Amino acid sequence: QHDARDVHELLDQLSRASPGLRRWVARLQSGARAFALNVSNVCGPAHDVTVLGAPAQALHSLAEVAPHHVLRVAVVSLADRLCAGLVTDPAAVPDIAGLAAAIEQEAAELAAAAET
């Protein structure tokens, strides 16, 4: 329902109202409870690409984890593939390889279901 966008627009408008509200919004948005998980998706090239003549098999985007946050998932497309990059606080998510494997498994199952 675009709740996140609506909240972002509200905070943006509040920050323009006065210097005091601007400081309050900045503290609110940078607080430890702003988010625990952030997912971004970027449309990459719609066709196969090469790097120094070699075909690119995947393209992994990485996004930094902000202080007090746990996990960033950055998804980018490359031709007919989706590639996900995971960055985490290892103290909060010690088994990032397990999370990556689970994402791959679920994506494969979703793709198989879409083919039927």
N, C-alpha and C positions, 0 to 999 in steps of 0.2 A: 504493500500500500504506500510505498515511498516515504515511510515514516522517517528514515534516516535523512533523506533529502529535505524533508520539511523541518526537521530539527536543525539541520545545518543552516538552512535559509533563515530560520528564526534567530539563531545565534549570530549569524552574519549581520542581520538587521539590528539586533541589540548592540553589537559592538560598534555600530556607526552612530548610536544615539549620544554617547558621552564617553569621555576618557575613563570614568569610573566603571561603566559597564564594559568597556573594551577590556580593561584589566581583569574584571570578573570573568568574562567569557574566555579570555586567554587561560586563566587558571583552571576553569572548568574543562576546557578542551584538552589541556595537557595533563590532567590529573590521572592517577593510576587507574581510575575506573572508567576512563573514556572508552576503552575497548579491551577485550582480552584476545580477540581474534579479528584479524583484518584480512579481507580477501579482495584482490583486485584482478580484473581481467582486461587484457589488451588485445585488440585485433592485430595480429602480425601479418606478414605477407600472405596473400591468398594463393601463391604459387610456390613451387619448390625453389629453394635458393642454394647457392654454392658459396663456399668460402675457399678461396685460392684453388678453385676448380673441383673441390671435393663437395659432394652433396651434404647438406646439413640434415642430420637425422632428427634433431630436436633443438629447441630453443628454450632455455630456462631463464626466467626472469627472477631476480631476487630483490626483496624489499627489506630494509633494515627493521629490526624490532626496536620499538621505542622503549625507554625505561619503564619498568613496571608492567610491561605488556608481555604476552606469552607467545603468540604465534602469528606469523604473516604468511599468507598463501598468495603467490603471484602467478596468475595463469595467463599464458600467451598462446595464440594460435600460430601455426606454421603449416600452410597449405591445408591439408585435411586432418591435421593432428592438433590436439591440445597438449600443451606442456605445462607442468606445474613446478614452481620452485617453492620450497619450504624453508623458512628461517624461523628458529625458535630459541627461546631461553632454555638451554639444556637442563637447568634445574627444574623447570616446570614440565617439560616434555622430554624425558630422557631417551625415549625410543623413537626418534625421528624416522629411522629406517622402517620401523614397523608401521608408522603412520603413512609413509610414502607407499609401502607395499599394499596397505589397505585401500588407499586411494586408487592405485593401479587396478586392483582386483574389482572394486566397485565400478570403475570406469569401463572395464572389460565386460562386466555383466550388463551394464547399461547399454553398451554398444551392441552386445549380442541380442538383448531384448528388442532393441530398435530395428534389428535386421529381420525379426520374425513377424 
